[in-house]
Amino acid sequence: MTTELEREILKVLEANNFGLSVYAKPGADGISRAEIMDSLPTSIGPAGELAAEEVARTMDLSREEQEAEMRAQVPALKGAATGAAVATATTIPDIIGLGYGGVKALLAKEGEKGQAFLDGLSSISGKYGSELAGEMYAEYVGKLDVSDEEKAAMMTGYQAGEFGGIPGLAGAYQLVKKGAKAAPDFIESAGEAAKARMAGGTTLSSGVNPDPLIAAAGDAVKAMRGKGVGATDNPIAIDLPEMNPDELVGKKIFPIQADLTKAGGSFTGIDSSELDEAIPLQGGPDFPLLQTSSDGKVVWAVDAKAVTSKKLGKDADYAVVMAMSPQAHRTNATVIKSMTDNALAYARDGRIDPQGLSQIDDVIKKPAADPVLKRMPEFPGLASPDAAEWMRSASFDERKRIAQVLSSPMAQDLGAPNVQRILDETSEGAYTGMNLNDSILVIKIDKEAGAVELGKEPGTVPHHSYKFGLKGEPVGRLPMVNVQNLFPDWFDKQAPIWEQKQKAFEAGETPMPPNPRRAFQFQLPVETITSEKADKIKRLKVQSIKSPLQAKLATDMMDGNWSTSNDSLKAGGTNALEWIREARASKEGITLSIPKDEKTGARLADKEAAAQIQKDIKKGDLTLYKLGKDSRTFFGLHKNYNYDSVYKGWEPTPGGPEIGNDEVALVSVLSNDRAANGIGKATVLKAIEEGATVLDAFDVKSVKYPDGFLPTFYGMFDFVEAGRVKFDPQYYTTQELSDLEKVWSDRGWKKGDAYPDVVIMKYTGDENARPNATKRFVTEGGFGSGSDETGRAFRSSASDVQRAADQAPTESTISARPNTGRGANGDLRASGQRASTDRLAAVAQEILSLSDEQIQNLGLDMKTILRLRAQYSGGK
């Protein structure tokens, strides 16, 4: 079977043989193709072959020199069998040029490789059969005194095979996977150069002129790269609408669980240590919505055919994608690769000191009894130049073992990339607030198509984590329906069975209690949706609440459910170690004041850093607060705060409020609850209730927030600029400064802009309004302390303030490190009329008006909601 690139090669050879002209014609698919023009033949010898003089004149080497050089490498040319590495079945001498060009380029001096490749494209152009030419060339490369990787790169330009329907690219694809991208780079750049020479459809003279072939090969390599697993430009392509539950009436559904890996874009690394190669994020629940999934009509990915058979065998019309635990994707191959590659980037950038690297390497190399880990003692070390290549060839089990070591407290304390942060940045934040087995979306599986191997099935691409895919299409979103409300028949049927098992367990007759979750996951029950079930699903719909987690944390906020460092963990309190671990996991952790070694400035182990903070807690100067029991939202209040000691040389703002030497500072603010947008406001409200008088923040200005994001946020709560500190880079290492710049750039700061000042802000609201700050926020739809708003300079519109406030702030001032900001001072219009209900306030108000069914569906506590309704007098 002649494939596309072969056809292009044949066209060029035909033109060469018969003296015809060719030109490159761009196709609608973006690939240039050779077109033969009708013109008189030139310089044709007997039997239509090119005259030897013409060939010799247009090539660096004569025909005899070429034959001698190549034939000398092969003892027997006649009757050679077709080699496995040579898949084409046509006479294609110019593909030899591609390979030989790779040889010349790799042996050339730096700066001359590209030209050497172009020169080499036409250096061998004899008439050989593909089998013979392939064996000659392979033998030639095999005897060169170069590395195996260089030999692989030299073969890439020549080696034929099948990838995406385009021959000649199997070798190139394998090389890209291994990271040795030189030859594909040469081929692609050569194609662009050939296009430039052919710009405007310039006619080429006959003879050995491979430009159209080069252009086709360059486009083919580019197309391969665009389709390969390394491609990172793979956006969400389907804007899936929310479906009407009535569409499900009479339909059979079954559950299909998904870990919460993010789909779309790529993971490039945490902090400013970017990976050498970005890792595509392929999902997750949103996998069927990706551009590549849409193109390949693939709706789900699985790791084994046995799993696909179970799903294909279900007597159901639709599958409902349901949420797994936020930690479930920890063993996902994409996430494991993210951890290991990030560790290589950290080692490369010197983030882990040599002694720490040695300790981590020793554990990784430790021999294991499991035979799948027999290569671990051969691991070259995280900082080794050979580490990346070793990792590329590593099996899943080997990578998993390295990820386990990196996740250990030992490695984390030594400065390995923060595992929780990697988990956060590789998961879909909107779904991490779901309850286990909550519904996300509905898909239809094409049972007749069966399971396909991703990357081999036409139109599909490989997946880092899963080998097989199921064909089908996404149907619609069905958000936040509790599993018991989607499969009530199955739960009703199982209830008496579980009751009997529970009694048997309590009587000591069985070793384990019933596990409904496991039973559900194992059975994957099929349920028919009736009109009654559809009606209930419609009644469960909420408006402002975006996730069960957001509802739970907003309930904690209204209930004043905060744990503090005044109580032990056993008594329901929090401590410095909890805060340290969340601070290190924060995307903006560099802005947080995490204690370091006072003499060397070196990183302290988590417990050592926590011990430093604990000193202030024991003295009674610092109290840490944590929202609820399971949140990741914290703040601190530091008494007797004196800015003259904290920031030497700070300048008061003319006309601003005065700062005393015994203020109560709001410090250590962080919120890693990504599925609970706006919950960071709860920290400020509680801090006001507890007597906070000052805070500071970086004044990171941007086009969107010209007065700074955080100052705008805190200005909503009647904090006004009182002073300013010029940013001083001497307090930061070069690496820390790079990390700060990355955080600031995410806020809209641009390289070359002035570094942001530290802005000190003071609370100017009504002191009498402090005790009920949260309640007023909820019942009035936003913060209003009752202070006089007249004459204030409103530097941001109410809509800008609202958008800013819906993002969770992360700032800290535990130690004398700059963290502050400046901005708008309120969310009221100049007329004193509130612009709109704050979104977090709207969530709280909706919680107070939830029906019993909605409370159950979100997993909220009924008694707590009833009590809050009475307290706030705003519910049913």
Protein Blocks (a to p, Z undefined) as FASTA:
>chain_A
ZZfklmmmmmmmmmmmnopacdddddfkopacddddddddehiaehhiacfklmmmmpmb
dfklmmmmmmmmpmblghpacdfklmbfcdcfklmmmmmmmmmmmmmcehilmmmmmmmm
mmpccdcdfklmmmmmmmmmmmpccdfklmmmmmmmmmgcdeehighilmmmmmmmnopa
mlmmmmmmmmmmmmmmmgghiacdedjdfklmmmmmmmmmmmmmmmmmklmblcdfbdcd
dddfklmgopacddddddfbdeehjdebecjbdcfbdcddeejjklmmpmklmmnopabd
cfbfklmmmmmmpccfbdcdddddfklmmmpmklmmmmmmmmmmmmmnopacfklmmmmm
mmmmpccfblklmmmmmpgbjklmklmmmmmmpcfklmmmmmmmmmpmklmmnopacfkl
mmmmmpcfklmmpcehiafbdcdddfknopadehjaghiacdfkbmbdcedddfbdcehi
afklmmmmlmmmmmmmmmmmmmmmmnopafbdcdfklmmmmnopaddddfklmmmmmmmp
cfklmbfklmmmmmmmmnopacdfkbcfknopacfklmmmmmmmpmklmmpccdddfklo
pacdfklmmmmmmmmmmnopaccddehjklcbdcdddehiafklmmghiacdehiacddf
kdccdehiacfbfklghklmmmmmmmmmnopabdcddddddfklmnojklmmmmmnopac
fbdcdddfklpcfklmmmmmmmmmmnopaehiacddddddddfbdfklmmmmmmmmmmno
pacehiafehpacfbdfklmmmmmmpccdddffbacdddddddedjbdfkopafbacfkl
mmmmmmmmpcfklmmmnopafklmmmmmmmnopaZZ
